[in-house]
């Protein structure tokens, strides 16, 4: 799609808005620096970002004297992007504190925005829970995209079939066929229902002492799951679109919640498609874990794994060592990247 040409007046209006935003940001940073220099802020202490709202974040105090207390904080200039799950150094203020430093991340989950720029959406994550449901209809290619994204940042993924109570004779065979391959290649598949409550205890046990993030299409029931796992949180739940059987977005910012028995859960905005635009074909290939033993073994270094002689992936396919569906999924993802 070509860029729309702006009129001179439209360009001027955009420049004016950007200048005003820059001026406000500069004034805010000057106020923060003044507060720090004049000793108007409290001492430095460690905290955890549990929600992000534009230029401000909610920071949970991690010090023994104020453990668990949440403070709204400005983000000091030049800190870079902070996301839910970040460990930070902050100083208390009245009424608003200031985050003065971000600590190193052990992991981060990112996705590209509409311009293709990679942006983190959660930090210090141990596990990505890929939530699917009978409705909206799950698709292998979308699951595989999430798996590739998780593998690329070395975060453990699991697949959770939610709304198991609406699996019936009409959709059972297709869903079982869809999910059957993943345990065979080493992925854990769990099942749950927030209506019957089946499967919630095994899910709680798995999530214990981990920091996890739920991802998946809108409408698969991520918010309902969190409400069931954490009674009292009461996250807004959206209904499926009757016309298209797709979900409506109810979560607008990533938030972190604590399990009483240990562990944290990040609820991220619903995403219909997890973009991999930032990845090269070779990176996508490496995200298919069962392909890894055959990577680099082909006769030709630039093998596309389509019909080239001496291709070890195609040889593995013929032996039944890899799934035809997964190879088609890889090729579909790879072709979509090459068309950008």
N, C-alpha and C positions, 0 to 999 in steps of 0.2 A: 504494500500500500504506500503510495507516494505521500509526502508530507503536504499538508494544506498550506497554500501560500497566504501569508497574513497581509492585511492592509496596513498602511502606514499608521493609522490610528490604533489598530489592534496591537501592533508591535510596540507602540508608545505606551499603551495601557499595561501591557505585560511588563515592560521595563519599569514603569512606575510602581506597580505592585511589588516587584522584586526588590526595588530600591527601598520601599517602605518596610518590607519584611527584614531586609538587611539592617536598616536603621534600628528597628525594634530589637533585633537580636543583639546588635552592638550595645544598645542602651542596657539591655538585661545583663549582658556580660560585664558591663562597667559597674552595675549595681552589685553584682556578685563579688567582683574583685574588691570593691570598696568595703563590702561586709567583711571579707576575709582580712583585708589590711587593717581595718579598724577593730578587729577582734569581736565582731558582732555575732559570729558563729561559734558553735560549740567545738569541742575537741574532735579530732579525727577518730573515726571508729569504722569497723567493718560492717557491711550490710549486704543484703541480697535483693536484687531487683525482681519484684514479683508482678509488676505491670508497667506498661509504657504508654504514655499519653503525649505524643508530639515532643515538645521540648521539656517535658517533665516525666518523672518516673515515681512509682511507689517503691520505697526501699524499706525492707523489713530489718529491724535492728538485730544483729547477731551477738551483741554484747550481753553478758550475764545480767547486768543491771536493767536492761530494757528489752530482753529477749522477746521477740515476737511482735513488738510494737511497730506499727507501720507509719512511715513519714513520707509526705509528698516532698519531692526534691527537684530543684532545677539541675540541669546538667551543665557543668562548667564547659566553657568553650574549648575546642581543640581536643576533646576526649575521644572523638570518633563515635561510632555508632554503639549505643548500649541497647541490649535486648533483655527480655525476660530470662531469668536464670543467671545473669551476670553477677559475679561477686565484685563489690565496689568498696571504695573508701569514701565516706560521706561525713558531713558536718551538720549538726542540727541548727536550724534557724527558726525565727518566729516571724511569720507563720510557716515559712517554707525553707527547708534545708537545701544543701548543695552537695552534689556528687563531685568530688575533686579528683578521683582517679578510678580507673577500672583495673581489676586484677586479671592475670592471665587466664584464658579459657582452656579447659582440657578438651573441649569439643564444641562445635557449633553446627547447627542445622541452618542451611541457607537455601534460598530459591531466587531465581532471576526475576526482576520486575519486567514490565512491558517494554522497557528499553534494552533489555538484555543484561543489565548490570546486576551482579550477584549481591544479594542483601541477606544478612543473617536474620533469622526469625526467632531463634531460641539458642541459649548457650548452656554449656555444661550438662548436656543431655547424655544419658546412658542407654536409652532405648526409644525407638520410634515404633509406636503402635499404629499399624495401618488398619484403619477401621473400614470394613465393607459391610453391606447388608443385602438382603434379598431385594429390597427397594430402597433407593434407586438401584437399578440393575448393575451388578459389579462387572468389571471388564478386566481381563488378564493384563492387557497392555498398561492400564492405569496402575494396577498393583505392581507390575514390573518396573514402572517408572519410579514409584516410591522406593522399591527395593534398591534400584541403581543409585538413587539419591542418597539413601542411608549408607550403602556400601562405600560410596565415594568419600564419605567423611568418617568411615570406620565407626559407625554407631549401630548397635545391634537392632535389627528390625524383627518384629513379630507381626503376624496377621491375625486380626480379630474379626470373626463373623458376628456382627451384632444383629439384633432383631431375629434371633433364631426361631422365635415363636411364630413368625409368618412364613417360615419355610414349609412348603406343602408339596403335594404330589405334582403340582404343575411346574414348580421350579427346583425341586430337590435334586433331580438328576443333573441339571446344568450346573448348579452350585457345587455339588460334590465333585463333579468333573473338573470344575475350575480350580478348586482348592486342593485336590488330591496330589498334585505334583509338588507342592511346596514342602511338605514334610520329607519327601523323597530326596530333596536337594539340601536339606538341613535347616529349614525354617520351621519355627514353632507356629502352629495354628491353634488359636483358642476360639471358643464360642460362648456367646452370652445373650441374655435377654433381660431387659429392664422391666418387662411385663411379668414374666414368670420368675425372674430373679435367678434362673439357672445360669451357672457358669461364672457368677460374680465372685464367689469365694476363691476359685482357682486364679482368677484375674487379679484379685487383691494380693494373693500370695506371690504371684509373679512380680507385681509392681513394688512390693515391699522393699524399702531401702534403695530404690533406684529413682533417678529423675527421668521421667518419661514424658513424651509428647504424643498426643493423639493427632493423627492426620487422616485425611480422607475427604471424599466428596461431601458437599453440603447435603444434609438430609439423612446421613447414615446413622445418626444418633449419638454423636460424640458428646453433646451437651447433656442428653438424657443419661448417658453412661456416667458422666461425672456427678450428676445429681444423685444417681443410685449409689455410687461408690462413696460419695461425700455428702451425706444427708445434711441439709441446712444451707448448702451453698446456693441452691436455687438459681442456676443459670437459666436464662431464657431459652425456651425450646421452640423451634420453628416447625411448621407443618410442611409436608411434601406438596409441591405444586400438583394439583389434580390434572392439569393439562399435560404435563411432561414427566410426572413422577420423579422430579428432581427436587433437591432441597432448597430451602431459603436460608440465606446467611443470617445467623443470630449472634455469633461471636464477632466482635469488631476489633479486639485487641488481644494479644496473647497474655494470659494470666496464669500465675503459678499458685497451686493449692497444695497443702500438706495433708498427707494421710496420717491419721492418729497413731497408727502402728509403725510409722516410719516410711519415708519415701515422699517424693514430690511428683506432681502432675502438672504439665503445662497444657492449657487448652488454647489451641491456635485457631485463627480464622479459617473457616471452611474453604477448601480449594478444590475446584472442579478438575483442574488439570495441573499436574506438578511439572513445570517446565524444566527441561534439561538443556536449554539453549546454550549454556556456557560450556558444555562438555564436548570433547572430540569423540569421534567414532571409537577410538581405542579405549577411552575412558568408559564409555558405555559398555563396551565388550567386557571389560574387567569387572563391571558391576553385575554380570551374570556369573555367579560364583561357580557353577558347575562347568563353565567354559574354561576356567583358568588353567586346568592341566594341559589344555590343548593350544593355548595362546603362545605364539612364537614358534610353533612346531611345523607350520605350513611350509610348503616348498618355496613359495614366493613371499618375500617380506611384506609386500603391499597387498596381500591376499584380502579380498573383500568377503570371502566366505559365502559366495553365491553359487559359482559353478567352476571355480578355478581348479585345475588339476593339482593333486597333492595337498588339498586343503584338509587339515586334520579335524576341523569342526565337522565338515561334511562326512568324513570317514567315521567320526564318532556317532553322527546321526544315523548312518547306515547300520552301525553295530547296536544301535539302541541305547547308547551311552548318554545321549542328551535328547531332550524332548523337541519334536518338530514345532510344537506351539511356542516354546521358548525361543527357538531360533528365529521363527517368524516374528516374534515380538521384538527381538533385538534388531532385526532388519527394518521393521516398521519404525522403531525409534531412531535408528541411524539415518534412514532416508528422510525422516522429518527434520533432522538437524541439517542435513546437506541441502535441503530446499530453502533454508532461511537465508 
